């Protein structure tokens, strides 16, 4: 979801690898070990949680998390919790990275020291205040100053223990006095509207005025009214010295709340251990589509450029530090515009021509390999769900012993029984894979057909190369990695436990070898126990099954089975729903339910595996929209609108989860013929719609529905955003683009040996490559000028202390400093 600015959309996303923690403090008991998990939080809103690693002070997580960030935030935080069966889980420590510091750690494995956590430091949100200092003469003739302070509202306060009932205290403190006043408590909201005015008198003489004013300061504290015996919880504070106020002037501004400095220095950071993270945060500022036309046109013509090494897309792969960097936006762009197959066919054909040994075909980390990997991940995700998820779930739940290394056998385990368990798993997975050809996505089959034809033409004497060219992707880079790390392919929510992970490793190795069609299978295994186990599968029927499967998914004119009878599970999980009022006298209360979405229906039940309490056919979903928080004083709510104006109100666990559910429900129902064009953004309560005040419950909606998602390949891809990402990469690697231009112009490229600094570039046709480079640099330069102009215009219009940029916004302060430096430099 993009944040809209003037003429611009801003997209935020983060990709996180949570590695491991080390040297956590010992548990104060005889065991001394801990059962720990890690959470990822936007400010204090949890958006992801790892599995629990038991009995360890150095837990290894090895989990990846990606999300689009649908709102503004100040900190990306990571909390390490110790699970406690009898009490609430306790926090060991945290890592909090300010948004403006995320680029310092971009895509680098970094160890962070865990910091101490206390209630006084856990602060988020902002407050809107208006202050006025006036001079008055009292009845006794004494001159004093009167401070009028108006507490208007707050936004984004933290939710404590599932609720937020905030109030504010306002304090004026001086050298010898302190006076405090308090607002009313606002129930069940973290965006309270107070709009209360308080007056404070400062009785001082005219002669001592300046001295006294300097000594006074004004403080606002936000609290959560709690029923707990420990008292109300601190939410944040703001301190302002009165010396900045001029007499008879009114100051109105938004301020970020700050933590309270209570001098708690009891624990050093080193005492709490450390956490290894890799964070990639991206923020794309996307203009309207016409801005990108020149660069986009150059990129989309890449498949038609001769040679393809002179194309813009191939050049991007040459200048990026890692091929993966280039592959992700390129694949998404070409998928969006239906050009992925000709592009991959062109770069694959060029790579095959450069390959000398058929046994090494597509084995390197080339642009071709990375682009095909990314295409399979995007287009093949549902294919993996249908094919592998049921049996992967069983392996994770049943925990059959499958260790076949005699050295690693546990007490009481039988080697032959373990081999039989493993053989059955391998057999079942091999069978479901080789019988899944008709379910393989068409775009993948078209790519495989192209690979097969290029390889067969290049190595006409090798009859197996047409198979190995395809198996090197579908088995080695698709099925085998998905079995090995199912959490990275959305087959499981977390990295499996050590025993299950070992079982999946053994299965993955065997499947990879079966799919490779290698002539010397036993030589593929370094371990003798694996070679012995593989003897089970040394039968011709396995090789024949692989070849039949590869023939089917790489044949021209293959039947396209678009409709799969078996329902595809798209998403599931616990959420809170409001009763729909199907019974006339039923209670419309809120209950926690297990929701399940397939390509056929949307259901919920009491808990996972129970019989559905309610089933909504996909064709009955007429709209899926957000619900305004004021409806039920609950965050992260959305509504599923059905025929006859029946509405299901649902609360997701966090803002990321809410966006995911809205997106996937919209995507799966977007082709419904009776989709609504308008809806009510608030609920119907107490005889009227809260949004438009209409009294009839069947009144048509008052707000246009948000647009449906693009349908091509069932992927939510924004072509302009991907072009902006590619522009950012070209801009980042501009020195390499210029070096490549030099390489094209150098005589050593035309005749004679290449200079060493140019040898890393693939340049088959210097003239064509130079022409493309010139167009790229011109297009990137034009976009860079547009971005610079936008920043200058924004700098002129933006007010520090506005709702968008409250006082205390460090990222905006940094931005102001940069713009001031740019302005001074230009002058």
Secondary structure as UniProt FT lines:
FT   STRAND          3..5
FT   TURN            6..7
FT   STRAND          8..22
FT   STRAND          36..42
FT   TURN            43..44
FT   STRAND          45..49
FT   STRAND          60..68
FT   STRAND          75..82
FT   STRAND          90..98
FT   HELIX           99..105
FT   STRAND          110..113
FT   TURN            119..121
FT   STRAND          126..137
FT   TURN            139..140
FT   STRAND          143..155
FT   TURN            161..162
FT   STRAND          165..173
FT   STRAND          178..182
FT   STRAND          193..203
FT   TURN            207..208
FT   HELIX           209..215
FT   STRAND          217..224
FT   TURN            229..230
FT   STRAND          233..241
FT   HELIX           242..244
FT   TURN            247..248
FT   STRAND          250..256
FT   HELIX           269..272
FT   STRAND          274..286
FT   HELIX           289..292
FT   HELIX           293..300
FT   HELIX           302..304
FT   HELIX           308..310
FT   HELIX           312..319
FT   HELIX           323..336
FT   TURN            337..338
FT   HELIX           340..354
FT   HELIX           358..360
FT   TURN            361..362
FT   HELIX           367..379
FT   HELIX           381..398
FT   HELIX           406..408
FT   TURN            411..412
FT   HELIX           415..434
FT   HELIX           437..439
FT   HELIX           442..458
FT   TURN            460..461
FT   TURN            463..464
FT   HELIX           465..474
FT   HELIX           475..479
FT   HELIX           480..484
FT   HELIX           486..489
FT   HELIX           498..516
FT   HELIX           522..524
FT   HELIX           528..534
FT   HELIX           535..537
FT   HELIX           540..553
FT   TURN            556..557
FT   STRAND          569..578
FT   TURN            584..585
FT   STRAND          590..598
FT   STRAND          601..605
FT   TURN            608..609
FT   STRAND          614..617
FT   HELIX           618..620
FT   STRAND          623..626
FT   HELIX           629..631
FT   TURN            632..633
FT   STRAND          637..641
FT   HELIX           643..645
FT   STRAND          647..651
FT   HELIX           655..669
FT   TURN            670..671
FT   TURN            673..674
FT   STRAND          678..679
FT   STRAND          684..685
FT   TURN            686..687
FT   STRAND          688..689
FT   TURN            690..692
FT   TURN            697..698
FT   STRAND          703..704
FT   HELIX           712..714
FT   HELIX           719..732
FT   HELIX           734..745
FT   HELIX           747..750
FT   HELIX           756..758
FT   TURN            759..760
FT   HELIX           766..797
FT   TURN            800..801
FT   HELIX           810..826
//
